């Protein structure tokens, strides 16, 4: 690039900047606070038309990128892994790392490779940012809920080891049962008909086990308060999940990509949760990437579900999924593949074919993910609802 360049390394409380003239001369190397005053200081030193290169650092880079873009400075936000791989030879051997060095390396990357990095130009879409953040929070809450369920299951197994069939994740009434009692004796006094209200098909085994318990009443009573605490947390998290899902529905309806979510939901296997998560991660300039097949390949790499080759001479390692892209989108695509296998005979036929060829289960699922991704690109590219292919066409792909 024959323009002034600024490499900007942003952290949570500070930032380092390296400003270079059009000929590559370093004009300023400075440390800045991550405040409004720090942004003002940088803007005062930037020559007109300076192009800024920074790394994606969660959300720390967003205030800087917004302010610089508003001041007519083009901003490019690079993936941290890409920036690391584009580092030149200056620091390659010693590989020292400081904020000052990182800022200068970003400036060097911009000067050397800036023309090839146009796809990383910062363009903010508030509606997409809101939807993506909501989906990410829902996933994190779901992870906390899963951990809480595992902890509660461990406690329940310690309290009633003779009934391993009791599962809190699938039997919501069981949680209400343990929240109502205060001791093992109280549980033992309950009649079978009462237990059936909460434990359903497991009531008879539970009733029989309660009269010949392997664990002492003292152990049961000692662990019961901890179990009840976990059960209340689980109940609260489930309520939060439902409330957040309602907010996501509203964000989808009122956002600029509501039509895209509706189109994705027409594909077998994509539900409201996976469709929202996928659309929140898909760039809005998808059609500018080229024809459909090229877009599908790029989006596959963008999500990190592309194959990673490992070869050297005669040695050929196993081909694995790269997992270098957006985890939330990759997880949603995996879920769409599993659901597609359950509800779409074409996807099930492809899966069975791959299994018959001796493919591992996850390898066969990865093929379904690729087909689901092609369907996704088709409906978003054409802006038309999904049209089912014939079984022969699905297998041929």
N, C-alpha and C positions, 0 to 999 in steps of 0.2 A: 504493500500500500504506500503510495506516495503522498501521504498526509501525516500530520502529527498523530502520534499514537500514545495512549496512556494505558499502562497495565495497572490494574487495581485489584489488590488482594484484600478481601473483606473478612473480618471476624465479627464476633458478637459485640465487642466493645471498642474495636479499633479497626483501622484500615491502613494499608501501605500503598503508595502510588509511585509509579515511575513514568514521568512524562518525557517523551522523546520528540525532537523536531522531525520534520519530513525527511531529513538526511540521516536520521538515526542517532543524532547527538542527544545525550541525556540533558534535559533542561532542568528537571527537578526530581529529586528523590526524597520523599517525605513520608512521615507517619502522621496519621490523622485520627482524631477521636470519632467514633461512630455516632456522631450527633449532627444536629443541623449546622452547628458552627463548623464542623469538619467538612461537611458538604460545601458550605460557602467558601471555605478556604481552597478547596480543590477547584471549584468553578472559577474562582478569581485567577487561578494560575493556568487554566487550560486555554491554549490558543483556539481561535475560532475554527470549527470543523474538526476538532480532535476526535478520533475514533477510540472508544474505550473498550478494553477487553478485560473481562473478569470471570471468575468461576462461579458456578452455581453452589451456593452455600446455604442450603435450606431456604430460609426467608430473609437472611441477613443482607443479601445483595439487593433485595427488592427496593428499599428506599433510595439507595444510591442510583440504581438503574432508572427508576422513575424520574428522579430529579435531573439526572444527566440527559435523559431523553427529552424532557420538557425544555431543557436549555439548548436543544438542537445538536446534541452530541450523540452520534450513533453508538449504541451499546450492543456488545456481543457477549452473551452469557454462555460460557463453555462448560461442558461436562467435565468434572474434575479428572476423571480417568483419561479423557481425550487430551486435556491440557498436559497431563503427566507424560503421555506418549508423544506429544509434540515438542517436548523440551529439546533444545538444541544441544550441541556438543560442549558448550562453555562450561557447564557444571555437571556433565554426564558422568565423569569418572568419580569425582569426590562426592557428588550428590549432596552437598550441604543444603539445608533447608532453613530459611528464615523468611519472614514476611517481606523483607526488602528484596531478597533473591527471587521470591515467587512473583512479586510485582514486576520485576525486570524481565523475568522469563515470559510472563504474559504479554508484555509489550513486544518482546522479540517474536513470539508466536504470531501476534497480530501483524507485525511488519512482514514476516516471511510467508504466512499462510492465510492472511486475512481474506484474500479474494476467494479462497476455497471454503470459507466458513460462513457463507451468507445465510445458511439455514439456521444459524445460531443468533441471528439478529433479534434483539429483545423486542417483543410485542406482547403487551399485557392484555389479557382478556378477563375483566373482573368476574363475569358470570362463570367462566370456566374455573377460575381460581377458587371461587366460593364452592362450587360443586366438588372440585377435586379435594379441597380441604375437608369438607363435610364427609366425603367418602373415606378419606384417610382416618379421620377421627372415629368413624363408625367401625372401621377395621381394628383400630387399636382398642376400642372398647370391647369388641368381640374377642380379642386376644385375652384381655383381662377377665372377661366372663368365662372363657375356656379354662384359664388357670384356676379361677375360683371353683369351677365345677370339678376339676381334677383334685383340688385340695379337699373339697367336701366329700368326694368319693373315697379318698384315702381315709378320712376320718370315719366315714360310715363303715368301711371295711374293717377298721380296727375295732369298732363298736359291735358289729354283728358279722364276724367272719364266716359264720355258718350260712349266710344268705348272700353269696356273691352276685346273685342275679339282680339285686336291687340297683337300679341306675337312676340317679337324680336328674341326669340330662334329659331322659325321655319320659320320666314319670313326675310331672309337676305336683300331683297330689301327694306324693311321698314327702316332698319338702314341707307341705302344710302339716302333715302328720307329725313330723319331728319338731315343728315349731309349736305344736299344741301341748306336747308332753313336757314334764319336768324331771322324769326319772325313768329307769327301766321298769320299775314296779308299775308305774302308771301305764306304760305300754303293754305290759303283760296282762293287765286287767281288762284290756279292750277285747270285745267279742269279735269273732271272725267276720260277722256282717259289717261291723264298723271298720275293720281293717280293709275290707273290700272296697269301701268308699274311697280310700286313699291309694291302696296298693294294687287294686284290680286283680289281674291274673297272678300276681305274685303273693297275694294275701294268704293263701293256704300255706305256702312254704314259710312265710314270715311267722304266721301263727304257730306252726309246729316248732320253728326254731326258737321262739321266745320262751318256750317251756323247757327247752334243753339248751340253754345258751352256753357257748364255748367261752365267752368272755364274762368276767365277773361284773356284777352290778356296779361295783366301785369304779371300774374302768369305764363302763358305759356312762355313768353319771358324771365322771370327771371330764369326759370328752364332749358331752352333750352341749354345754354352753359354747364351745368353740365351733361345733357344727352349726348351731343355730345362728351364730354370728356370720358364718360363711353363707348360710341360706338366705339371710336378710340381704347380704351384699349381692348375691345372685339375683334376688328378686328386684332389687334396685337397679342393677345393671340391665336386666331385661326390660324394665320400664323405660330406662334411658335409651336403649336400643330402639324401641318403638317410637319414642318421641323424636329421636334423631332421624329415623326413617321418614317420619312425617315431614320434618324440615327439608330433607333431601327431595321428597316428592314436590314440595312447594318450590324449591330451587330449580328443579327440572322444568316445572310448568311455567315459571316466570322468567326463566333464562332464555338466552338467545339460541340455545342448542336443544330446545325441547323437541323439535321435529326430528333431529338426529336420534335422540333417545327413543322416540316412538318407532322410527324405522328399524333400529337395532333390535327392539323387542319383538319384531316380526320374525326374526330368525329363531328357529327351534333351538332351545338351550339357553337363550339369553333371557333372563328375568329382569325385573325392575332394578335390582341391586347391581347385577353384573353390567347391565346396559349403562346405568348411570356412571359406574366406575370406569368403564371403557371409554365412553364419550368424554369424560372429564380428562382423560389422558391423551386423546387423539388430537393432534394439531388441527387448527381450523383451516389451514391452507393445504389440505391433503391433495387436492386435485392438481396443485402446482408441482407435485413431486414427479409427475410423469404418467405413463399408462398404468392400468390397474395392476399388472403383474409386478412392475417395478415398485409401485406403492406398497403392495403386499410384502415384498421382500424388505423394503425399508422399514415398514411398520413392525415386521417380525423382529428385526434387529433393535428397533426403538424400544420394544417391549422386553427384549432380552430373551426371547424364546427361539432364537436362531441357533443352528448347529455350530459348535466350536470344534474346529479341526485341530488335531495334534499329531503331526507327522515330522519325522526327521530321518532322511535317508531311507533305509528299508523298514525302519520302525514306524508303525502306525498305531497310535493310541486310540482309545475309545472315543467316539464322537459323542459329546455331551452338549446339553443346552448351555448357552453362554451365561445366562442370568445376569447380564450386564445392563439391562434396561430398567424400565419402571416396574417395580415389584407389584404394585397394586394392580396394574393392567395385566401383568402376566398371571397373577392369581385369579383375576376375574375371567381371563381367557381359559384357564385350566378348569374353572368351575363351569363355564359355558360348554366346554368339551365334554365333561362328565354328564351334565344334564342333557346335552345333545345326544349322547349315546343312549340315554334312557328314553328319550321322547322322539327320536328321529330314526326310523329304520335305515335310512341311507348311511347315517353316521355309525350305527351299530354294525352294518354290513362291512364297512371299511375297517372298523375295529376288529371284527372277527377274522377278516382276511389277513390283517397284519399279525394277529395272534397265531393263525394257522401257518404263517410263514416262519414262526419261531421267534417273533419279536417279544421283547420284555413288555410287561403291562404298561409301564410308563412310556416306553418308546412308542407303543401303539397309541397311547393317549396323546403324545406329542404330534402324531400325524393328524389326529382329530382337531387338535388346537390349530394346526396349520390350515385345515379346511375351514374351520370356523372363522379364522382370520380372513381368508379369502372371501367368505360370505359377507363378513363385516365390511371389507373394502368395497365389495360390489354394491351394497345398499347405500353406503355413504357416498361413493363416487357418483353413482347414477341418481342418488336422491329418490329412490323408488323402494317400495316394500320388497321383502324377500319373496322370490318365486322358487319353489322347490324344483331341484333337478331330478332327473330320473335316477334310478338305482345304478344303472350302467354308467351314467355320466359321473356320479359321485365316486364310484370305484375307480374310474379311469383317471380321476384327478389325483 
